[in-house]
Amino acid sequence: MDELITLLNGEEHLAVDLMKLMVDDSFYYGHLGKNALSSSACKMLLESPKTYYYVTKYGQREDSAALLTGKLIHTMILEPQEFDNRFEVSSTKGKTTKAYKELKEASDKAVITSSEYDSAMRIIDAFNRNEVMKQYLKGSTFEEPGISMLFGMPFRAKADIINRKEGYIADIKTTTDVQNGFRFSARKYGYDMQAYIYTQIFGLRDFYFLAIDKKSLDLGIFTVSDQFLFDGEQKVELAVSRYKTFFVDKQDLDTYTIIDEL
């Protein structure tokens, strides 16, 4: 029987019906961005429930350069046929030029500078020349949406790579120190929460992070341990508890206080 999903605004839908709509990014990031939780939402809730409140109310925090580069890399590796529909490349290297500003104003696509494009293509080329990495794309589906109730709350996800025959989920990440720093940044940026949420929603235990070093262009494949998933579960449970405290039980956000010891 298909799962019944109750969104944060009280709407009830069958999961199968929502997943048809979730293919559209405007619905996934728009309507569900406000009315379902996610790994990024949990990260904000743990950072501060005030951060979550202001981002969901007023829009994404200004981290546009990193987000745009990530979107470009994902598109070119997983859905290169969509590049022309999503991006437009400025002939200029900087964003302060008149030509760039005019193009950004006129275009309904994401506008990137020629230098951003060149940098991203170096990363994409490194991935595409690595046969070990490319094995994860064979027989897989890309950008697959999923939604489920976790801890009594609706959670959304969109998996980069899913291979149901082989039984794994894979996610592409860029980093600046794949050999020595990725295991630390994975916890810092809440990748343990992402892995836990995705394995629950998609019903697959094996999860791989495909990491690309933006500087050296080294590539790394990282599996996730039971402890990593358990830590993610604990963090998600805490994030849900904070959500319920401030957005269900309506405790005054101004009472949120960080108490610690130095």
GISULSUL-V421659 format. One record per residue. RES is the residue in one letter. NEAR is the number of other C-alpha atoms within 10 Angstrom. Layout:
res->[RES/RES]
near->[NEAR/NEAR]
//
This chain:
res->[M/D/E/L/I/T/L/L/N/G/E/E/H/L/A/V/D/L/M/K/L/M/V/D/D/S/F/Y/Y/G/H/L/G/K/N/A/L/S/S/S/A/C/K/M/L/L/E/S/P/K/T/Y/Y/Y/V/T/K/Y/G/Q/R/E/D/S/A/A/L/L/T/G/K/L/I/H/T/M/I/L/E/P/Q/E/F/D/N/R/F/E/V/S/S/T/K/G/K/T/T/K/A/Y/K/E/L/K/E/A/S/D/K/A/V/I/T/S/S/E/Y/D/S/A/M/R/I/I/D/A/F/N/R/N/E/V/M/K/Q/Y/L/K/G/S/T/F/E/E/P/G/I/S/M/L/F/G/M/P/F/R/A/K/A/D/I/I/N/R/K/E/G/Y/I/A/D/I/K/T/T/T/D/V/Q/N/G/F/R/F/S/A/R/K/Y/G/Y/D/M/Q/A/Y/I/Y/T/Q/I/F/G/L/R/D/F/Y/F/L/A/I/D/K/K/S/L/D/L/G/I/F/T/V/S/D/Q/F/L/F/D/G/E/Q/K/V/E/L/A/V/S/R/Y/K/T/F/F/V/D/K/Q/D/L/D/T/Y/T/I/I/D/E/L]
near->[4/9/12/15/23/20/19/17/10/9/9/12/14/15/17/15/12/19/17/11/14/23/15/12/11/12/13/21/14/14/13/23/19/18/19/23/25/21/25/17/24/25/22/18/23/20/12/17/22/16/16/19/19/12/17/16/10/8/12/11/10/9/8/10/11/11/11/16/17/15/14/24/24/20/19/17/18/17/13/13/11/11/12/10/11/14/19/19/19/21/13/15/16/16/15/9/10/11/14/20/14/11/18/18/11/10/11/12/15/15/22/24/16/17/15/18/19/12/14/18/16/14/21/19/13/17/21/13/10/12/9/13/17/12/10/19/17/10/12/17/15/18/17/15/20/21/27/23/19/16/11/10/16/19/28/25/23/21/18/19/23/24/17/14/8/12/12/19/26/24/23/18/20/21/19/17/20/25/14/9/11/21/13/11/15/18/14/11/13/20/23/25/27/24/25/24/24/26/16/18/18/20/13/16/16/15/22/18/20/19/24/25/19/19/14/13/20/18/22/18/15/16/12/16/12/10/10/17/21/15/17/22/19/14/21/28/16/15/24/20/15/20/22/14/15/18/15/11/10/10/13/10/14/8/8/13/8/6/5/5/3/2]
//
